[in-house]
Amino acid sequence: MLVFTGCFGGTTNNIDDANTIVIWHWLSDRVNVFDQLAEEYQELTGIKIKFELYAPTAAYTSKVRSAAQANKLPDIYGGGLFEMRDFAAFIKAGHVYNLTPFMDQDHNKWKNIFFDSGLALNSLPEGNEYNVTPGIYGAPIDINDIQMVYNLDLLAQAGWTKANPPSKWEEFIQLGKMLKEKNIPGLVSGWGETWMLQCLADNFAWNIMGKDKIIATLKGQVPYTDPDWVKVFQIFKDMVDLDMFFPGSVTMVNKEAEQIFSNNKAAIAFNGSWCVNVYDGMNPDLNYVAALPPKVNLENKMYIWGGCTSFVVNDASPNKDKAVEFLKWLTEDKQQEVMVLATNNIPASKASTGALKGNIKGFADDIENIVHPKLLPLEEYPLVTEAFNKGIQSIMIGEMTPVQVAENVQHTKEKEAKKAERFRKIREKRLKELNK
């Protein structure tokens, strides 16, 4: 958190002009539409909007962190890349303007245009673990989610005759057997990017045990050796036993996985809504459909990870209220639809989804099913998450059983909890000494 703290004040908008708003972003696919909208806004209001691109994302996040240390952030910047703990640190350091009063104006007029998940990903709730004033601190401009993607031509070759892809785990296993019999490679994804393993496992955890038990696990009240968590790990073992994973995908990056799926070399992908543009670029004739992962527990809803692209306003900017007015304009239906047509991404505005065409609509239909670790009241220890993800990789390559992975993750959890408790006692002791 100390990385982001410093004296309040400062902005890169050193132009002595109250009618210029500087915006940093990493979205190279949106340069043209941003410039188009900036010109339109200047014609309407006389205020110049200056979009500045810093890509790729690693370069962008590095620039934002450095600017935060030097108190040289712009009026508006893209804030959707940070973990919630980092976001909270930015807020505490005075780098993020609380948008709640603006969202609540006119009977929540601005707030009501957004999907709930988009707002939640930009908010800190009451009683959050970071002790940040509850509120909405960012404006979403588009949303994404991650689902199963099925190659309909390969499913037909395997003999799948049902109108829809599998919605139940038993059906998914049945499809796996059919694919194996026809020697058609099954599920491909960038499993080498371990967050994607965490994503799929988390989807199943939400379906199998639900939110409350997941939170209880984060609190240390439910161990990872609980039968429900073992069941989550067993799902990956079941897929291994059916040879459902594409060969070598355990160490594969997602770009390579996208190339494989787009070339009709795998029947199933696990990918995000951004893949629509990727697949269209690689193979415009690809015949596929997006669907929720199959339910294991038929009594519970199937949830999916999602995220959003959002902009935050620099609390130290002298133009912050004008920056807010621009964001309100940018997220209106008309401008949202312009961005939809230009980028083929899911808009943050509920009313603008009607402008979507083609396969992206299959992802947009399930926006209200979005969950994410950021939306929970506390986060898991990083080393526990690492043990969790690497444990699944170990199952995929046959090194560990689901029970062994569960035991190792729980051991890591207990070790990290003891370490955190030691640090807590040290902090309390130092605070007492300072207060004497």
C-alpha positions in Angstrom: 0.0 0.0 0.0 2.9 2.3 0.7 3.8 2.3 -3.0 0.9 4.5 -3.7 1.0 6.9 -0.8 2.4 10.4 -0.8 1.4 14.0 -0.5 -2.0 14.7 -1.9 -2.2 16.8 -5.1 -0.7 16.8 -8.5 -1.7 15.9 -12.0 -0.1 15.5 -15.4 -2.6 18.1 -16.7 -0.1 20.9 -16.5 -1.8 22.8 -19.3 -3.1 26.0 -17.8 -6.5 25.4 -19.3 -9.5 24.4 -17.3 -11.1 23.2 -20.5 -8.7 20.3 -21.2 -9.2 16.8 -19.7 -6.3 14.4 -20.0 -7.1 10.6 -20.0 -4.7 7.7 -19.9 -5.6 4.2 -21.1 -4.2 1.0 -22.6 -7.0 0.2 -25.0 -5.2 0.2 -28.4 -8.3 -1.2 -30.1 -10.3 1.9 -29.2 -8.1 4.8 -30.2 -10.2 5.7 -33.2 -13.5 5.7 -31.5 -12.1 7.5 -28.5 -10.8 10.3 -30.8 -14.1 10.4 -32.6 -16.0 10.8 -29.3 -13.5 13.4 -28.0 -14.1 15.6 -31.1 -17.8 15.3 -30.7 -17.7 16.3 -27.0 -15.5 19.3 -27.7 -18.0 20.5 -30.3 -20.8 20.1 -27.8 -19.1 21.6 -24.7 -15.9 23.4 -25.8 -13.9 21.1 -23.5 -11.0 19.3 -25.1 -10.6 15.6 -24.3 -7.0 14.4 -24.8 -6.8 10.6 -24.8 -3.3 9.2 -24.3 -2.5 5.6 -25.1 0.1 3.6 -23.1 0.2 -0.1 -24.2 0.7 -2.9 -23.6 -1.0 -3.3 -20.2 2.2 -4.0 -18.4 3.6 -0.7 -19.6 0.4 1.0 -18.7 0.2 -0.3 -15.1 3.9 0.6 -14.6 3.3 4.1 -15.8 0.3 4.6 -13.5 2.1 3.3 -10.5 5.1 5.6 -11.1 2.8 8.6 -11.7 0.9 7.8 -8.4 4.2 7.8 -6.5 5.1 11.2 -8.1 1.6 12.6 -7.8 1.4 13.1 -11.5 -1.7 11.2 -12.5 -3.9 12.7 -15.2 -7.5 13.9 -14.8 -8.9 10.5 -15.7 -7.2 7.1 -16.1 -8.2 3.5 -16.7 -8.4 1.7 -13.3 -9.7 -1.7 -14.3 -6.4 -3.5 -14.2 -5.7 -3.4 -10.4 -6.4 -5.9 -7.7 -8.9 -4.7 -5.2 -6.1 -4.2 -2.5 -4.3 -1.9 -5.0 -7.4 -0.1 -5.9 -8.1 0.5 -2.2 -4.5 1.8 -1.7 -5.0 4.3 -4.6 -8.2 5.5 -2.9 -6.6 6.0 0.5 -3.7 7.9 -1.1 -6.1 10.4 -2.7 -5.8 9.3 -6.3 -9.4 8.3 -6.9 -12.5 10.5 -6.6 -15.6 9.1 -4.9 -18.3 9.1 -7.6 -21.1 8.1 -5.3 -22.7 11.5 -5.0 -22.9 11.8 -8.8 -24.2 8.3 -9.2 -27.0 9.1 -6.7 -28.1 12.3 -8.2 -31.6 12.6 -9.7 -32.8 9.4 -8.0 -29.8 7.3 -9.0 -30.1 8.3 -12.7 -26.4 7.6 -13.6 -26.1 4.5 -11.4 -29.2 2.9 -12.9 -27.8 2.7 -16.4 -25.1 0.2 -15.4 -25.2 -3.5 -14.9 -24.9 -4.3 -11.2 -21.7 -6.3 -11.8 -20.0 -3.4 -13.5 -20.7 -1.1 -10.6 -19.7 -3.7 -8.0 -16.3 -4.1 -9.6 -15.7 -0.4 -9.1 -17.0 -0.2 -5.6 -15.9 -0.8 -2.0 -18.8 -2.1 0.2 -19.6 -1.2 3.8 -17.2 -3.0 6.2 -14.6 -3.7 3.5 -11.3 -5.2 4.8 -9.3 -2.2 3.6 -11.2 0.4 5.8 -12.0 2.5 2.8 -15.1 4.7 2.8 -17.8 2.7 1.1 -18.7 4.0 -2.4 -18.5 3.8 -6.1 -15.0 4.9 -7.3 -15.1 4.1 -11.0 -17.3 4.3 -14.1 -17.5 1.1 -16.2 -17.5 1.6 -19.9 -17.7 -2.1 -21.0 -17.9 -5.5 -19.4 -16.5 -9.0 -20.2 -17.1 -12.5 -19.0 -15.5 -15.9 -19.4 -17.4 -19.0 -20.6 -17.2 -22.3 -22.4 -17.0 -21.9 -26.1 -18.1 -24.9 -28.3 -17.1 -25.6 -31.9 -20.5 -26.7 -33.3 -19.0 -28.4 -36.4 -16.7 -30.6 -34.2 -19.6 -31.4 -31.8 -21.6 -32.6 -34.8 -18.7 -34.7 -36.0 -18.6 -36.3 -32.5 -22.3 -37.1 -32.8 -23.7 -34.5 -30.5 -27.3 -34.0 -31.6 -28.8 -31.9 -28.9 -29.8 -28.4 -29.8 -27.6 -26.8 -27.1 -24.2 -27.5 -25.6 -24.0 -29.4 -22.3 -25.6 -27.6 -19.4 -25.1 -30.4 -16.8 -21.8 -32.0 -15.7 -23.1 -35.5 -16.7 -23.7 -34.2 -20.2 -20.3 -32.6 -20.4 -18.7 -35.9 -19.4 -20.9 -37.6 -22.1 -19.6 -35.2 -24.7 -16.0 -35.9 -23.5 -16.5 -39.6 -24.1 -17.9 -38.9 -27.6 -15.0 -36.7 -28.5 -12.5 -39.3 -27.3 -14.2 -42.0 -29.4 -13.9 -39.8 -32.5 -10.3 -38.7 -31.7 -11.4 -35.1 -31.6 -9.3 -33.0 -29.1 -11.4 -31.5 -26.3 -10.9 -28.5 -24.1 -8.2 -25.9 -24.8 -7.4 -22.8 -22.9 -4.3 -20.9 -21.7 -3.9 -23.0 -18.6 -0.3 -21.8 -18.4 -1.8 -18.5 -17.3 -2.9 -20.0 -14.0 -5.5 -17.4 -13.2 -7.6 -19.1 -15.9 -7.5 -22.3 -13.9 -8.5 -20.4 -10.8 -11.4 -18.9 -12.8 -12.8 -22.2 -13.9 -12.3 -23.8 -10.5 -14.0 -20.9 -8.9 -17.0 -21.2 -11.2 -17.5 -24.8 -10.1 -16.9 -23.8 -6.4 -19.7 -21.2 -6.6 -22.0 -23.8 -8.1 -21.1 -26.7 -5.8 -21.0 -24.9 -2.4 -22.1 -21.3 -2.9 -20.8 -17.9 -1.8 -21.2 -18.3 2.0 -19.1 -21.4 2.1 -16.4 -19.8 0.0 -16.3 -16.8 2.3 -16.1 -19.1 5.3 -13.1 -20.8 3.6 -11.4 -17.4 3.1 -12.0 -16.7 6.8 -10.4 -20.0 7.8 -13.7 -21.5 9.1 -13.9 -24.2 6.4 -10.7 -26.1 5.3 -9.8 -26.8 1.7 -9.9 -30.5 2.7 -13.7 -30.1 3.0 -15.5 -32.6 0.6 -16.9 -29.8 -1.5 -13.4 -28.4 -2.3 -12.1 -31.9 -3.0 -15.1 -32.2 -5.4 -13.9 -29.1 -7.2 -10.4 -30.6 -7.6 -11.9 -33.9 -8.7 -13.6 -32.2 -11.7 -10.2 -31.6 -13.2 -9.2 -35.2 -12.5 -12.3 -36.4 -14.3 -11.4 -34.4 -17.3 -7.8 -35.8 -17.2 -9.2 -39.4 -17.1 -11.2 -38.7 -20.3 -8.2 -37.0 -22.0 -10.4 -33.9 -22.4 -7.5 -31.4 -22.1 -5.8 -30.5 -25.3 -2.2 -31.9 -25.3 0.3 -29.5 -23.8 -2.3 -26.9 -22.8 -1.3 -27.1 -19.1 1.6 -24.8 -20.0 0.0 -23.0 -22.9 -0.6 -19.2 -23.1 -4.1 -18.2 -24.1 -3.0 -16.6 -27.4 -1.8 -20.0 -28.6 -5.0 -21.7 -27.3 -7.1 -19.1 -29.3 -5.1 -20.0 -32.4 -5.8 -23.7 -31.9 -9.5 -23.3 -31.4 -9.9 -20.9 -34.3 -8.3 -23.4 -36.6 -10.9 -26.1 -35.7 -8.3 -28.2 -33.8 -10.2 -28.4 -30.5 -13.9 -28.8 -29.8 -14.1 -26.7 -26.7 -12.4 -23.5 -25.4 -12.6 -21.7 -22.1 -12.2 -18.1 -23.0 -13.5 -14.6 -22.4 -15.9 -12.4 -24.4 -12.9 -10.7 -26.0 -12.3 -13.9 -28.0 -15.1 -12.9 -30.4 -12.9 -10.3 -32.0 -9.9 -12.6 -31.8 -11.7 -15.5 -33.5 -13.3 -13.3 -36.1 -9.8 -12.0 -37.0 -8.3 -15.5 -37.2 -11.2 -17.4 -38.8 -14.3 -15.5 -39.8 -16.1 -18.7 -40.8 -15.6 -20.4 -37.3 -18.9 -21.9 -36.2 -19.1 -21.7 -32.5 -21.4 -20.7 -29.6 -20.7 -19.5 -26.0 -22.4 -21.2 -23.0 -22.2 -21.3 -19.2 -19.9 -24.0 -17.8 -21.9 -27.2 -17.0 -23.6 -27.4 -13.6 -22.4 -29.9 -11.1 -25.0 -29.0 -8.4 -28.3 -28.6 -10.3 -29.9 -26.8 -7.3 -27.4 -23.9 -7.5 -26.9 -21.2 -10.2 -23.8 -21.4 -12.4 -21.7 -18.3 -12.0 -18.9 -17.0 -14.2 -15.9 -14.7 -13.7 -16.2 -11.3 -15.3 -14.5 -8.0 -15.4 -14.9 -4.5 -16.8 -13.0 -1.7 -18.4 -13.5 1.4 -16.3 -12.3 4.9 -15.8 -11.5 6.6 -12.5 -11.2 10.3 -11.8 -8.1 11.7 -10.1 -9.2 13.2 -6.8 -6.4 15.7 -7.0 -7.3 17.0 -10.4 -8.4 20.6 -10.5 -10.8 19.6 -13.3 -12.3 16.5 -11.5 -15.9 17.7 -11.7 -15.6 18.4 -15.4 -14.0 15.0 -15.7 -17.1 13.4 -14.1 -19.4 15.2 -16.5 -17.4 13.8 -19.4 -17.7 10.2 -18.0 -21.4 10.7 -17.5 -21.7 11.7 -21.2 -19.4 8.8 -22.3 -21.6 6.2 -20.6 -24.9 7.5 -22.1 -26.7 5.1 -24.4 -25.8 6.9 -27.6 -22.0 6.9 -26.9 -22.1 3.4 -25.6 -23.7 2.2 -28.8 -21.1 4.0 -30.9 -18.4 2.1 -28.9 -20.3 -1.2 -29.3 -20.4 -0.9 -33.1 -16.7 0.2 -33.2 -15.3 -2.5 -30.8 -17.8 -5.3 -30.5 -17.5 -5.4 -26.7 -20.3 -5.7 -24.2 -21.4 -2.3 -23.1 -21.6 -1.3 -19.4 -25.0 0.3 -20.1 -27.9 -2.2 -19.9 -29.9 -0.4 -22.5 -27.1 -0.5 -25.1 -26.8 -4.3 -25.4 -29.4 -4.3 -28.2 -26.7 -2.9 -30.5 -24.7 -6.2 -30.1 -24.6 -8.5 -33.1 -23.3 -12.0 -33.7 -21.5 -14.3 -31.2 -20.9 -11.5 -28.6 -24.6 -11.7 -27.8 -24.0 -15.2 -26.3 -21.6 -13.7 -23.8 -23.8 -10.7 -23.0 -26.8 -12.9 -22.2 -25.2 -14.0 -19.0 -23.7 -10.8 -17.6 -25.8 -11.0 -14.5 -24.1 -14.3 -13.6 -20.8 -12.5 -13.0 -18.8 -13.1 -9.9 -15.1 -12.4 -9.1 -12.9 -12.6 -6.0 -12.8 -8.8 -6.0 -16.5 -8.8 -5.1 -16.0 -10.8 -1.9 -15.5 -9.1 1.4 -11.9 -10.4 1.8 -9.2 -11.9 -0.4 -7.2 -15.1 -0.1 -3.6 -15.0 0.8 -1.5 -14.9 -2.5 0.5 -18.0 -1.7 -2.6 -20.0 -1.0 -4.0 -18.9 -4.4 -0.7 -19.9 -6.0 -0.8 -23.4 -4.3 -4.4 -23.8 -5.4 -3.6 -23.0 -9.1 -0.4 -25.0 -9.2 -2.2 -27.9 -7.5 -4.7 -28.1 -10.4 -1.8 -28.1 -12.8 -0.3 -31.0 -10.9 -3.6 -32.9 -11.2 -3.6 -32.2 -15.0 -0.1 -33.7 -15.4 -0.7 -36.6 -13.0 1.6 -35.6 -10.2 -1.0 -35.2 -7.5 -4.4 -36.4 -6.6 -7.3 -34.1 -5.7 -7.0 -35.1 -2.0 -3.2 -34.3 -2.0 -3.8 -30.9 -3.6 -6.5 -30.1 -1.0 -4.2 -31.1 1.8 -1.3 -29.0 0.4 -3.5 -25.9 -0.1 -4.9 -26.2 3.4 -1.3 -26.6 4.8 -0.3 -23.4 2.9 -3.5 -21.7 4.3 -2.6 -22.5 7.9 1.0 -21.4 7.4 0.0 -18.1 5.9 -2.7 -17.5 8.6 -0.1 -18.0 11.4 2.3 -15.6 9.6 -0.5 -13.0 9.3 -1.3 -13.4 13.0 2.3 -12.8 13.9 2.4 -9.6 11.8 -0.8 -8.4 13.3 0.5 -8.8 16.9 3.7 -7.0 15.9 1.7 -4.1 14.4 -0.4 -3.9 17.5 2.6 -3.8 19.8 4.2 -1.0 17.7 1.0 1.0 17.8 0.8 0.7 21.6 4.4 1.9 21.9 3.7 4.8 19.6 0.7 5.8 21.6 2.6 5.9 24.9 
